[in-house]
């Protein structure tokens, strides 16, 4: 059949593309419906197809056994949240993101605000807020739920 | 009994560990080698069906209603009218799946063709048609 990869191959240091929960469920269902003795080679093959390790695929199976489909749709509770800036600092960064328009503005804001963390972190959040805005991550899950 | 909830209700299915081994092997024999993004639709005269993990995947892609869902054979099955086959194929493909249409060789005469038909050419979709015994 076709040989399309689930996730794109990533170079070193890049975060791999997340595997959709529906695909994880397919992996788990195939593993669980496979008799012992044939399970490990299949798990290796499916792991390769997903671009994940064998251990990761077996962890999906464990997560499914424990939590059902919801276990496969697990995300970090602080995913998308800024862990560095607290409630006091974050509004300042949001305001700075509005003010930063020209070359030099960003560094000027960084110096005047004296926020914790590095300049790179400040720049990352300013650019992210400028591009996408800042909103609290919702607890929405996929269509399927356990 | 495991269950998944789609936008159209909650659907139960037997634990994959308890699916009839012989039927699972038959299904694998018909569909292997396959990737995780391959979905096999078995086409009969009036209806089409998806089985096992493909049926479960259908819950996240297609508007499955309880009347079309079955676990009587010990594994999940989803049967739908053949008239909506193309629409379902399109939905699967827009979700990133590659659809394979499986058809019994007995239907070969009615199709007046003896070779694998590319549905992409015939019906303006990307699904491919295979024969199964």
HADDOCK unambig.tbl for C-alpha pairs under 7 A between the chains (distance, minus, plus):
assign (segid A and resid 1 and name CA) (segid B and resid 33 and name CA) 6.28 0.50 0.50
assign (segid A and resid 1 and name CA) (segid B and resid 34 and name CA) 5.45 0.50 0.50
assign (segid A and resid 1 and name CA) (segid B and resid 35 and name CA) 6.85 0.50 0.50
assign (segid A and resid 2 and name CA) (segid B and resid 35 and name CA) 6.93 0.50 0.50
assign (segid A and resid 3 and name CA) (segid B and resid 35 and name CA) 6.88 0.50 0.50
assign (segid A and resid 22 and name CA) (segid B and resid 57 and name CA) 6.67 0.50 0.50
assign (segid A and resid 23 and name CA) (segid B and resid 36 and name CA) 6.75 0.50 0.50
assign (segid A and resid 26 and name CA) (segid B and resid 36 and name CA) 6.85 0.50 0.50
assign (segid A and resid 26 and name CA) (segid B and resid 53 and name CA) 5.90 0.50 0.50
assign (segid A and resid 29 and name CA) (segid B and resid 16 and name CA) 5.92 0.50 0.50
assign (segid A and resid 29 and name CA) (segid B and resid 53 and name CA) 6.35 0.50 0.50
assign (segid A and resid 32 and name CA) (segid B and resid 16 and name CA) 5.46 0.50 0.50
assign (segid A and resid 32 and name CA) (segid B and resid 17 and name CA) 5.08 0.50 0.50
assign (segid A and resid 33 and name CA) (segid B and resid 16 and name CA) 4.73 0.50 0.50
assign (segid A and resid 33 and name CA) (segid B and resid 17 and name CA) 4.85 0.50 0.50
assign (segid A and resid 33 and name CA) (segid B and resid 19 and name CA) 6.65 0.50 0.50
assign (segid A and resid 143 and name CA) (segid B and resid 6 and name CA) 5.77 0.50 0.50
assign (segid A and resid 143 and name CA) (segid B and resid 7 and name CA) 6.46 0.50 0.50
assign (segid A and resid 143 and name CA) (segid B and resid 60 and name CA) 6.10 0.50 0.50
assign (segid A and resid 144 and name CA) (segid B and resid 4 and name CA) 5.89 0.50 0.50
assign (segid A and resid 144 and name CA) (segid B and resid 5 and name CA) 5.12 0.50 0.50
assign (segid A and resid 144 and name CA) (segid B and resid 6 and name CA) 4.93 0.50 0.50
assign (segid A and resid 144 and name CA) (segid B and resid 60 and name CA) 6.10 0.50 0.50
assign (segid A and resid 145 and name CA) (segid B and resid 4 and name CA) 5.62 0.50 0.50
assign (segid A and resid 145 and name CA) (segid B and resid 5 and name CA) 5.16 0.50 0.50
assign (segid A and resid 146 and name CA) (segid B and resid 3 and name CA) 6.46 0.50 0.50
assign (segid A and resid 146 and name CA) (segid B and resid 4 and name CA) 5.25 0.50 0.50
assign (segid A and resid 146 and name CA) (segid B and resid 5 and name CA) 6.50 0.50 0.50
